[in-house]
Amino acid sequence: MESYDIIIIGAGPAGLAAGIYAGRQGTSTLILEKGPAGGLGLEVPMMENYPGYEMIAGMSLINETKKQVLKTTPLHEREEVESVKSDNGSFIIKTINDQYHARALIFSTGSKHRTLDVPGEIKLLGRGVCYCATCDGPLFAGKKVYMVGGGNSAAQEAIFLKNIGCDVTLIHRRDELRAEKYLQEMLKEKKIDIIWDTVVEEVKGDQFVEFLVLKNLKTSIVTEVPAQGIFISVGDTPINQLAKKLGVKLDEQGYIITDKSQRTNIPQVYAAGDITGGYKQWIVACSEGAVAAMAAYEDLQK
């Protein structure tokens, strides 16, 4: 069984930043990721608020970050962790491929897309129902699609869809967006229509998406609109199963509770990034990852 000082579970922005800081401090560190490195960061079309870059694609920033990580820290992509168990003050991590021993753990497992939970959504998943404009958007160039949501991600992805030639309309359940002002201005510049005070009641179609059933929350009027695709960006839910089984304390929403040094209630267990809730911004995740790695290093030295 391979043994490490620190094992980081999850290779989104937080996990990668933790890997950089842990590796540079001289600790033996391993990053385990069930999919490709990057997490939801891979789905960010373009960012204009990351320091040092006027504009950069999420995938590009992940690739640059991976290069830094790999100088000091091994990264095992597509190696899902199946269980984590305490072992006399340290931890045993079992994956689909192997088993590892760690003196400290950093959970950076992130979050996953929240669904609408409406009829037809799961049935037509991958056949017009999508959660990632960057991944699936090019398939809908020239087609009528709807983006559901009102935050930064929904606005960014609607702009991306417009830029690649989709006829996109935004649907939001309220009468104002949560997205940052500059994104709202871009929506106006791109002449992207917004349907206010409205929710999707059903996704209809035989083999592919054909119609959306919409309900206006103020008037209760139900309408049916033709559609060839629907992109959903209505928040996320924490991926907390491993931490929960280990006994890490969670808040009411399922996010890991940490102190200002990213320590959890279990000694030598830390958490960083979207799994801790709060502001789900790339730079915040990176900051928390760096803090978690430094705290872990300090604690191990004691």
Salt bridges, closest charged atoms under 4 A:
ASP5 OD1 - ARG103 NH1 3.14
GLU43 OE1 - HIS113 NE2 2.79
GLU64 OE2 - LYS67 NZ 3.39
GLU77 OE1 - LYS66 NZ 3.19
GLU79 OE1 - HIS76 ND1 2.85
GLU82 OE1 - LYS94 NZ 2.83
ASP167 OD1 - LYS144 NZ 3.38
ASP175 OD2 - LYS218 NZ 3.65
GLU185 OE2 - LYS188 NZ 3.97
ASP197 OD2 - LYS218 NZ 3.75
GLU224 OE1 - LYS204 NZ 2.95
ASP236 OD1 - LYS280 NZ 2.68
ASP299 OD2 - ARG263 NE 2.90
